[in-house]
Amino acid sequence: MYYNVHNNYVYLYYRWGQVFILDCVATYEPRDERDATSILERVTPRLAHANAAVVLSAVKVRRVFHLHVDNAKGFVVLFNY
């Protein structure tokens, strides 16, 4: 198993590897709204994962990154502050 940064093969890692990667992604500061949107699009499928730890890590990433995205663009907001 490997992780190719350019092709986003996060799904190739085992469950706990995905949790580690998603937790690292949650600490990343996006450069702009497009960067945040791209990450949200790639993390969203992890919300349907069978492992609860992967789902919770994906929720953490969405919680951090949704603040950087204009909600008028159609992203579903899971948290309202």
Long-range contacts (C-beta under 8 A, 24 or more apart in sequence): 8-42, 10-42, 10-46, 11-45, 15-49, 15-51, 15-53, 15-54, 16-53, 18-46, 18-49, 18-51, 18-54, 18-57, 19-51, 19-53, 19-54, 19-57, 22-46, 22-54, 22-57, 22-58, 22-60, 22-61, 23-57, 23-60, 25-61, 26-57, 26-60, 26-61, 26-64, 30-65, 30-68, 33-68, 33-69, 33-70, 35-68, 36-65, 36-66, 36-68, 36-69, 37-69, 37-73, 37-75, 39-65, 40-65, 40-66, 40-69, 40-75
